[in-house]
């Protein structure tokens, strides 16, 4: 179509190819950045969730030790003072009447973002008891002394998620 000056309106095929090429190059640079950002966000969530659970475990142990010190419960040789399960942190424990209620340490068990549960399932964490070795991958079952991710993936910094 010609305008009043005799020039054509529109875009040439060469201009269209150049524009599409530039957009493709920009998209090729952005996709890895968004993937890295998503992975970094999940890693931050994993660190936060591990810190939340480990703090709750430590608080449970402090309350247990306080109840033993105040002679609310008697110390047992085979009891470390850590909860028997992670669910006990959610359900609460009365520590022999140390508190007027069952003290709860978590509202819910946080999920492992690197190993998310199926809908309707409980979050899955690797557990270690007080008597287990620090790098053990099997749970002794006596209590919950530590948690770790069950993911076999490698973090951005090169460490394994299960080692965090």
Buried (B, 14 or more C-beta within 10 A) or exposed (E): EEEEEEEEEEEEEEEEEEEEEEEEEEEEEEEEEEEEEEBEEBBEBBBEBBEBBEEBBEBBBEBBEEBBEEEBBEEEEEBBBBBEEBEBBBEBBBBBEBBEEEBEBBEEBBBBBBBEEEEEEEBBBBBBBBEBEEEBEEBBEBBBBBBBBBBEBEBEEEEEBBEB
